[in-house]
Amino acid sequence: MSVNKNYKDSVFTALFNQPDPLRDLYCAIKDVTLPPDVPVSINTLEKKVQSRTLYSKKQVAIPWPEFYVLYNGPEPFPDDAVLRLSDLFEKPEELGFTKMACPLLELEVRVININEGRNKAIANRCSKLAEYSAFMAKVRTFREELGSLEEGIKAAIKYCSVHAIPKEFLEIHGSEVLNMILTEWNTEDAIAFAREEGREEGLERGFEKGRERGLEKGREEVMELLAQGLTAEEIKVRLAKITN
Protein backbone atom coordinates (compact mmCIF):
# COMPACT_ATOMS: atom_id res chain seq x y z
CA MET A 1 0.00 0.00 0.00
CA SER A 2 1.38 3.39 -0.94
CA VAL A 3 1.57 5.98 1.81
CA ASN A 4 -0.61 9.04 1.31
CA LYS A 5 1.79 11.96 1.72
CA ASN A 6 -1.10 14.27 2.67
CA TYR A 7 -1.07 12.70 6.12
CA LYS A 8 2.07 14.28 7.56
CA ASP A 9 0.91 14.63 11.15
CA SER A 10 1.78 11.86 13.56
CA VAL A 11 -0.91 10.35 15.75
CA PHE A 12 0.64 12.14 18.73
CA THR A 13 0.52 15.52 16.97
CA ALA A 14 -3.09 14.97 15.97
CA LEU A 15 -4.00 14.11 19.55
CA PHE A 16 -2.34 17.15 21.09
CA ASN A 17 -2.76 19.88 18.49
CA GLN A 18 -5.34 21.80 20.51
CA PRO A 19 -4.83 24.06 23.57
CA ASP A 20 -6.84 21.98 26.08
CA PRO A 21 -5.01 18.65 25.49
CA LEU A 22 -1.67 20.48 25.51
CA ARG A 23 -2.53 22.14 28.84
CA ASP A 24 -3.44 18.75 30.32
CA LEU A 25 -0.22 17.20 29.03
CA TYR A 26 1.93 20.02 30.42
CA CYS A 27 0.22 19.84 33.80
CA ALA A 28 0.77 16.08 33.90
CA ILE A 29 4.47 16.41 33.11
CA LYS A 30 5.06 19.27 35.57
CA ASP A 31 2.63 17.90 38.19
CA VAL A 32 0.87 21.23 38.46
CA THR A 33 -2.71 22.42 38.03
CA LEU A 34 -3.63 25.22 35.67
CA PRO A 35 -7.18 26.61 35.47
CA PRO A 36 -9.01 25.99 32.16
CA ASP A 37 -8.98 29.72 31.44
CA VAL A 38 -5.16 29.88 31.34
CA PRO A 39 -4.42 30.63 27.67
CA VAL A 40 -2.38 28.17 25.65
CA SER A 41 -1.14 29.07 22.19
CA ILE A 42 0.67 26.97 19.60
CA ASN A 43 3.30 29.07 17.85
CA THR A 44 6.93 29.20 16.76
CA LEU A 45 9.77 31.67 17.17
CA GLU A 46 9.08 32.85 13.62
CA LYS A 47 5.75 34.17 14.88
CA LYS A 48 7.31 35.82 17.93
CA VAL A 49 10.30 37.36 16.19
CA GLN A 50 9.11 39.12 13.06
CA SER A 51 11.65 40.12 10.40
CA ARG A 52 11.36 43.82 11.23
CA THR A 53 12.36 43.19 14.85
CA LEU A 54 15.70 41.74 13.81
CA TYR A 55 17.00 45.28 13.25
CA SER A 56 15.46 46.80 16.37
CA LYS A 57 17.71 48.21 19.09
CA LYS A 58 15.29 47.03 21.74
CA GLN A 59 15.53 43.58 23.21
CA VAL A 60 12.80 41.24 22.04
CA ALA A 61 11.24 39.12 24.76
CA ILE A 62 10.74 35.49 23.85
CA PRO A 63 8.90 32.78 25.83
CA TRP A 64 10.62 31.01 28.72
CA PRO A 65 11.98 27.82 27.12
CA GLU A 66 11.37 24.30 28.35
CA PHE A 67 12.41 21.40 26.13
CA TYR A 68 10.83 17.96 26.30
CA VAL A 69 11.10 14.77 24.28
CA LEU A 70 8.39 12.19 24.89
CA TYR A 71 9.98 8.85 24.07
CA ASN A 72 7.95 5.84 22.95
CA GLY A 73 10.55 3.91 20.96
CA PRO A 74 11.12 0.15 21.24
CA GLU A 75 14.64 0.38 22.67
CA PRO A 76 15.09 0.33 26.48
CA PHE A 77 15.20 3.82 27.98
CA PRO A 78 14.95 5.23 31.53
CA ASP A 79 11.67 6.68 32.77
CA ASP A 80 13.23 10.13 32.92
CA ALA A 81 16.55 11.48 31.65
CA VAL A 82 18.22 14.78 30.80
CA LEU A 83 20.21 15.17 27.58
CA ARG A 84 22.72 18.02 27.32
CA LEU A 85 23.97 19.56 24.12
CA SER A 86 27.40 20.04 25.69
CA ASP A 87 27.83 16.26 25.90
CA LEU A 88 28.25 16.28 22.13
CA PHE A 89 30.82 19.07 22.00
CA GLU A 90 34.41 18.40 21.11
CA LYS A 91 36.65 18.80 24.12
CA PRO A 92 38.39 22.23 24.00
CA GLU A 93 41.75 20.74 24.97
CA GLU A 94 41.53 18.44 21.94
CA LEU A 95 41.22 21.52 19.75
CA GLY A 96 44.22 23.21 21.32
CA PHE A 97 42.17 25.60 23.45
CA THR A 98 42.46 26.20 27.16
CA LYS A 99 39.98 24.04 29.04
CA MET A 100 36.88 26.04 29.92
CA ALA A 101 34.88 25.57 33.11
CA CYS A 102 31.61 25.45 31.18
CA PRO A 103 30.53 25.66 27.54
CA LEU A 104 29.43 28.98 26.07
CA LEU A 105 26.28 27.36 24.74
CA GLU A 106 24.09 24.87 26.56
CA LEU A 107 20.74 23.21 26.06
CA GLU A 108 19.07 20.71 28.34
CA VAL A 109 16.25 18.48 27.14
CA ARG A 110 14.16 16.36 29.48
CA VAL A 111 13.33 12.99 27.93
CA ILE A 112 10.28 11.22 29.35
CA ASN A 113 9.50 7.60 28.54
CA ILE A 114 5.79 7.41 27.68
CA ASN A 115 5.66 3.74 26.68
CA GLU A 116 2.77 1.87 28.26
CA GLY A 117 3.51 1.03 31.87
CA ARG A 118 6.20 3.70 32.28
CA ASN A 119 5.80 6.95 34.22
CA LYS A 120 2.42 5.86 35.53
CA ALA A 121 1.98 9.02 37.59
CA ILE A 122 2.14 11.19 34.46
CA ALA A 123 -0.16 8.81 32.56
CA ASN A 124 -2.70 8.91 35.40
CA ARG A 125 -2.74 12.70 35.26
CA CYS A 126 -3.27 12.79 31.47
CA SER A 127 -5.78 10.23 30.19
CA LYS A 128 -5.20 11.15 26.56
CA LEU A 129 -1.49 10.38 26.90
CA ALA A 130 -2.29 7.04 28.57
CA GLU A 131 -4.65 6.16 25.73
CA TYR A 132 -2.03 7.08 23.14
CA SER A 133 0.58 4.87 24.86
CA ALA A 134 -1.86 1.96 25.06
CA PHE A 135 -2.77 2.32 21.39
CA MET A 136 0.87 2.40 20.22
CA ALA A 137 1.65 -0.62 22.40
CA LYS A 138 -1.14 -2.54 20.64
CA VAL A 139 0.27 -1.53 17.25
CA ARG A 140 3.64 -3.02 18.18
CA THR A 141 2.06 -6.18 19.63
CA PHE A 142 -0.07 -6.87 16.56
CA ARG A 143 2.78 -5.98 14.23
CA GLU A 144 4.93 -8.69 15.83
CA GLU A 145 2.09 -11.22 15.84
CA LEU A 146 1.03 -10.63 12.22
CA GLY A 147 4.46 -9.87 10.76
CA SER A 148 3.17 -6.80 8.93
CA LEU A 149 3.11 -3.16 9.98
CA GLU A 150 0.00 -2.39 7.93
CA GLU A 151 -1.94 -5.39 9.21
CA GLY A 152 -0.73 -4.67 12.73
CA ILE A 153 -2.06 -1.12 12.56
CA LYS A 154 -5.42 -2.31 11.22
CA ALA A 155 -5.71 -4.90 13.99
CA ALA A 156 -4.78 -2.33 16.64
CA ILE A 157 -7.33 0.14 15.30
CA LYS A 158 -10.02 -2.54 15.37
CA TYR A 159 -9.09 -3.67 18.88
CA CYS A 160 -8.87 -0.15 20.30
CA SER A 161 -12.13 0.90 18.63
CA VAL A 162 -13.91 -1.94 20.42
CA HIS A 163 -12.22 -1.12 23.72
CA ALA A 164 -12.52 2.67 23.30
CA ILE A 165 -8.76 3.42 23.28
CA PRO A 166 -8.75 6.34 22.46
CA LYS A 167 -12.43 6.42 21.57
CA GLU A 168 -12.92 10.08 20.63
CA PHE A 169 -9.76 10.23 18.52
CA LEU A 170 -10.50 7.05 16.58
CA GLU A 171 -14.07 8.18 15.94
CA ILE A 172 -12.78 11.37 14.33
CA HIS A 173 -9.53 10.19 12.71
CA GLY A 174 -10.06 6.46 12.29
CA SER A 175 -9.71 6.53 8.50
CA GLU A 176 -6.51 8.59 8.73
CA VAL A 177 -4.67 6.74 11.49
CA LEU A 178 -3.38 4.00 9.19
CA ASN A 179 -1.68 6.50 6.91
CA MET A 180 -0.39 8.53 9.86
CA ILE A 181 1.42 5.61 11.44
CA LEU A 182 2.65 4.17 8.15
CA THR A 183 4.19 7.53 7.26
CA GLU A 184 5.67 7.99 10.74
CA TRP A 185 7.11 4.47 11.10
CA ASN A 186 8.37 4.25 7.52
CA THR A 187 10.31 7.46 8.23
CA GLU A 188 11.77 5.90 11.38
CA ASP A 189 12.81 2.81 9.41
CA ALA A 190 14.43 4.98 6.74
CA ILE A 191 16.41 6.91 9.36
CA ALA A 192 17.55 3.70 11.04
CA PHE A 193 18.62 2.27 7.67
CA ALA A 194 20.54 5.44 6.82
CA ARG A 195 22.31 5.31 10.17
CA GLU A 196 23.30 1.71 9.63
CA GLU A 197 24.62 2.53 6.16
CA GLY A 198 26.55 5.42 7.66
CA ARG A 199 28.09 3.20 10.31
CA GLU A 200 29.17 0.68 7.68
CA GLU A 201 30.65 3.41 5.50
CA GLY A 202 32.48 4.87 8.48
CA LEU A 203 33.93 1.49 9.36
CA GLU A 204 35.04 0.85 5.80
CA ARG A 205 36.73 4.25 5.50
CA GLY A 206 38.35 3.77 8.89
CA PHE A 207 39.80 0.40 7.96
CA GLU A 208 41.03 1.89 4.71
CA LYS A 209 42.79 4.72 6.56
CA GLY A 210 44.27 2.21 8.97
CA ARG A 211 45.63 0.12 6.12
CA GLU A 212 47.06 3.19 4.40
CA ARG A 213 48.91 4.13 7.57
CA GLY A 214 49.94 0.54 8.19
CA LEU A 215 48.40 0.58 11.66
CA GLU A 216 46.60 -2.29 13.31
CA LYS A 217 44.75 0.23 15.45
CA GLY A 218 42.46 1.30 12.59
CA ARG A 219 39.54 -0.82 13.77
CA GLU A 220 39.98 0.25 17.40
CA GLU A 221 40.03 3.93 16.45
CA VAL A 222 36.87 3.66 14.37
CA MET A 223 35.02 1.68 17.03
CA GLU A 224 35.98 4.29 19.63
CA LEU A 225 34.65 7.08 17.41
CA LEU A 226 31.42 5.17 16.80
CA ALA A 227 31.02 4.72 20.55
CA GLN A 228 31.28 8.50 20.90
CA GLY A 229 28.29 8.84 18.57
CA LEU A 230 30.12 10.35 15.58
CA THR A 231 28.54 10.10 12.14
CA ALA A 232 30.27 8.53 9.14
CA GLU A 233 31.20 11.97 7.79
CA GLU A 234 32.61 13.09 11.16
CA ILE A 235 34.66 9.91 11.40
CA LYS A 236 36.13 10.50 7.94
CA VAL A 237 37.06 14.07 8.85
CA ARG A 238 38.58 13.05 12.19
CA LEU A 239 40.65 10.27 10.62
CA ALA A 240 41.78 12.58 7.82
CA LYS A 241 43.09 15.02 10.44
CA ILE A 242 44.96 12.23 12.20
CA THR A 243 46.47 11.06 8.92
CA ASN A 244 47.65 14.54 7.96
N, C-alpha and C positions, 0 to 999 in steps of 0.2 A: 504493500500500500504506500502510495506516495504521500509525503507529509505536506499538508496545506500550509504554505508559508505565511498565510494571513493570520495564523494563530501564533503570535510571537510571545504572548504573555505566558508565564508559567502558571501552574495551578496556584502556587503560593501568592503570586502577584495578584491574580484574579480574586483570591480570597480576601486580601488585605489592601485593596486599592481604594478604600473609602475611609473617611475620617474616623467613624465609630469603631470599626474593627482595629484600626491602627492604634487608637487610644487604648483599647482593651489590651492589645498585645504589649504596648509600652508599659502599661501599668503592671502587667503580669511579670515582665522582665525585671522592672525596677522594684516590684513589690510595694507599689504606692497606689493611692486612690485619687483619681481626678474626676471632678464633677462632669456630667454629660455636657454642660455648657462651655467647658474649656475648649477653645477653638483648636482644631488640628488642620493644618494645610499640607498638601503634598506639592513640593516645589523643588527647584534645583538652584544652585548658585547662579546659574545664568539668569534666573528670574530676579534674584536679589541684587546682583551686580550688573546693572545695565551698562552698555558700551560707553555712554556719556560720563558715567561715574569713574571710569578708569583714569580720566584726566583731571579729576577733581582734587583740590588741595585738602579737602576735608576727609577725615577717616570715614570709611563706610562700615557700618556695623553689620556683622553677619551673625547668623544663629549660633548658639553655643553647640559645639559639635560633640556628638556621641556616636561611636562606630560599633556596629554589631554585625556579626555573621551568624545566621541560624543554620547550623549544620545538620543535614539529614542524609549524609552519604553512607555507603555500606561499610567503609573501613572503620575500625575501632577508633574512638576519639573520646577524650574526657568529657564529663558533663559540662564543665566550664573551663575556659582557658583564655589567656591573653596573649595575643601575637603582637610583637613590636617590630616596626619597620627597621629599627636600628640593628636588629639581629641579622639582617641581610647585608648590612654595609660591609665594605672591605675594611679591614683594620688599618687605622691611620699609619701605624708603624710599618706595615707592609708596603705602604706607598711612599715611605721616606719622610713622613710628617711626624712631628712630635705628638706623642699620645695625648689625646684630649680626655678630660674627665667625663664629658658627655657629648653626644652628637649635637650638631647644630640644627638638626631636623629630626623630629620624632613623631610617631603616630602609633597609638595603641588601639587595637581592635579586640573587643570581647567576643569570643566564639562560644556559642551556646548550642549544645547537642539537643536537637528537638526530635530525635528518633523516638518511636513509641517506647514507653517505659523509662525514658530518661528525663531528668528534671521534672519530676512529677508535680512539684509545687507550682512551677510555672504553668504546666499544662492544666492543673486544677483551677488556676486563676483565669485562664483563657480557653474557653471551650472550643472556640473555632480552631485554635492551634492544635488542641488535642485531637480534634476530628481530622485535621489535615495529616497529622502524624500517623493516625490509625489507617487512614486511606492509603498513604504511601507505603506503609508496611504491608498492606494487603496486595498492593501492586507487586512488590518484590516477592512476596510469598507465592502468588499465582504465576508470576513470571518463571520462577524456579520450577514449580510443579508442571507447568505446561510447556516450558522450553521455548517460549515465544513472548517477546515484549508486548506485541500488539494483542495477542490473546490474553496475556496476563492482565493488561489494562482493562480489557472488556470484561473479564471475569471479576476484577476488583470493583468496577463500576456497578456491575449487576449485584454483587454481594452487598456493597455499601448502600446501594439504593434500597435494598430490602431492609437493611438494618439501620437506615437513616444516618449514614456517616459519609460526609456531612449532608444532611437532607436538603437544606435550603439551597446550598451551592449546586448540588447535582440536579435539582429540579430546574435551576436556571441555566446551568452550563453543561448539562449532561452530554449533549451532542458535540460539544467542543473539547471536552476533557481529553478524549483520545488523542486528538491532534496536539493538544498542549503538551502532554507528557511525551509523546513520540518526538516532538520537536526538541523538548528539553533534554531528554535522555539520549537522543541521537547526537546532540551537541556534546554532551558529556563523554560519550564514547569516542567521538572524533578528537576531542582534546586529549583523552587518555592515549589514543593511538598515536597522535602527534608527539606526545611526550615520550612514548616508548621508542618511536623512530628517532627522536632527538638523542635519547640515551644511547641507542645503538650507534648512531653517527658519531657521537662524542667519544665512545669507546674506540671505534675504528680509527678515528683521527689520532686519539691518544696513543694507541699501539703503534701507529705509523710514525708519530713523532719519536716514540721511544726507540723504535728500530733505527730511525735515521740517526739518532744520537748514540746508538749502540748501548743503551742502558736497559737493564732488566727491570728497572723501577717504573717503566712506562705504565704498566697495568696498575701498580699501587698508586701512582700519582693520579691517574684518571679516576679510580675508585674513590680516592679521598675527595676529589673535587665533586664527584657525584653525590657523595655523602653530605657535602656542604650545601647541596641544592642548586648547583650551577647548571645552566642550560648548556646545550651542545655548543652554541656559538660562544658562550663565555668560556667554556673549556678550551676551545680552539684558540681564543685570544690569549688566555692565560698561558697555555703551553707554548704559543708562539713567542711570548715575552721571555719565557724561561730559555727557549732555544737560542734566541738572539742575545 
